[in-house]
Structures are given as C-alpha cells and as structure tokens.
Amino acid sequence: MARMVDISAKPVTRREAAAEGVISLRRSTLRAIKEGGLEKGDPAEIAKVAGIMAVKKTPDLIPLCHNIPIESVEVSVEVEDGGVRVTSRVVGVSKTGVEMEALASVSAALLSIWDVVKKFEKDEAGQYPSTSIGGVRVLRKVRG
C-alpha cells in the first residue's frame, strides 16, 4: 500500500541538500557549448532554470513527496572533459528533507542540456551512442 508518511509530529527545522550528476557528451558538442550560439540557447542557463523549476514541481513528479516550502535553490553547471556536471543546492524550512528536490533539480537540468544539444549528439542513424546521464547522487544533506 502506497502512502505519504506522517510527519506531523516532527519539528520544523532548516533542511539543506546538495546533489550532482553528469551528462557525457562528444568533444565536438562540448566545443559548441563553449563557443556559444547554439540554436536553442545557452544550455547552462536553460539547465539552471529547469533545475529551479523542477524543485518547485517535485511533489508533482514524485508521488509520495511532501509539498514543502523552499527557501533557496542554487544550480551550477560546469563544462568538464567529457561532459557537463550539474550541482544543485536546495534549502527549505520544513519537517522533512529536501534531498528529493535536489535530485529532481539535477535530473531536470541534465535532461534540459540533452534537449539543447541533441542535434550535435546524434549519429548518422539518429541514435545517441555516446550520450548518457549518470552519477546522479546526493552529495550531502543537513538538518538543523
């Protein structure tokens, strides 16, 4: 039986979580990102907005997540050798943690990067042989 956990007896406290993930991309795609001028826009800025929006929509995306007030969201995007790393830090004051919000943020940001650069990642058959998203994880969470 699926159910939302009862958190009514828990105290309200400051909650913070950070998560990260990486999208692996071709060198030529990374070069195009660095040079700018992509048809859909700057993937880093689009990813930041997508990450922030995902935090606000987490209870809509993950069925048993509590709808909690969010105080702050910071999304960073770094081009690295072989890919792009996204890190998200979420702060809220609530009875439950914000790690699912941080994970949703990173996931949406990475997917938005894929969407912006997919034109550059496709092979001759329209497939994505070298594109992948991985390493999505919680880096840390803090309560209090």
N, C-alpha and C positions, 0 to 999 in steps of 0.2 A: 504494500500500500504506500503510495507516494503521499507525503505530507510536508508542509512547511514546519520547520522546527519552532517550538515555542520559546521565544527569547524574552518573554515579558518579565521574568524575574532577574534578568541580567542588568547590571548597571550601565548607564550611558557613559561612554569614555571615548577619548580620541583614538582613532584607528588609522593606521597607515600601512600601505603595502606597495611594494615595487615588483614589477615583473619585466621580463625581457623575452625577445625572440629574434630570429634572424631569417631573412629571405635570401636564398642563394641565387645569384644572378650571373649571367655571362659577363665577361670583361667588357665587351662592347656596350652592353647595357649600362654598366657602371660608368663607363666613359660618357655615355649620352646623358646620364643623370648629372654628372659633374659639369658637363658643358652647358646644360640647361636647354631651354627651348623645346621641351617635349610637348607634343600636341595637346595633351590633357592638362598640362601644367606641371608645377614643381611637386614631385612625389613626396618630398619631405613635408611640405606644408599641408598637402592633402592628407597625408598619413596622420599628422598631428590633429587635424580637425576630426578625422574619422575616429581616432583614439579617444578624443574627448566625448564625441557623440556616443560612442559605444559604452562608456562609463555610465552615462545618463540612461541608457537603454538596457543595461544589464538585466534587470528584473524581467524585462520583456523577452529577452533572449534565452535566459536560463530559468526554467520554470519555478524552481523552489528557492530562488534568491529573494531575500527581503528587499523591499524598496526602502533605501536609506538615504539620508541627506548627505550630499557630497560637498565638501568644503573646498577642495583643490584637486586639480589634475594637471600634471606636467608630463608631456610626451616628448621624448628626444629621439632623433633619427640621425644615425651616423653611417656614412658610407665607409665600408671596410674592404679589405682584399677579399674578393669572392662573394660579397653580398652587402646587405644593409641591415644594421642592428637597430631595433626599436626598443626603447625602455620607457615604461610608464610608471609614474608615482601618483598614488591616489590617497587622499586624506579625507576622512569623514569623522563625525562625532555621532556614535550610534551604540547599539547594544551588540552589534555583530561586525565582523571584519569586512575589509574591502578588497581582499585578495581576488575574488571573482571579478570585481570591477577592473582591477589592474590587468588580469589575464584577458578579459574581453577587450580592453583597450589595445593591448599589444596585438591581439589576433586581428581585430578590425583594421588597425594601422598597417599591418603586414599585407592583408588582403587588398587594401587600397593601393599599396605600392604595386602589387602584382597587376592590378587592373590598369594602372597608369603605364606600366612598361611592357605589358603582354605582347604588344606589337613587335618589340625587339627580342623577345624570348622564344617566339615560335620558330620551329624548324620548317623545312620545305613542305612537310605534311600537315602543318598547323598544330603540331604537338609541342609539349614543353619538356624536352628531355633533360634539361639541366636546371630547371627552376624548381625550388622546393622551399617550404616553410618548415622551420624546426627550432628546437631548443626553447620552446615557449615554456617558461617556468616562473615561479615566484622566487624572486631574489631574497626578499625579506618581508617580514610583517612585524608591526609594532603595535602594542596595545598600551594605552595609558600615556 
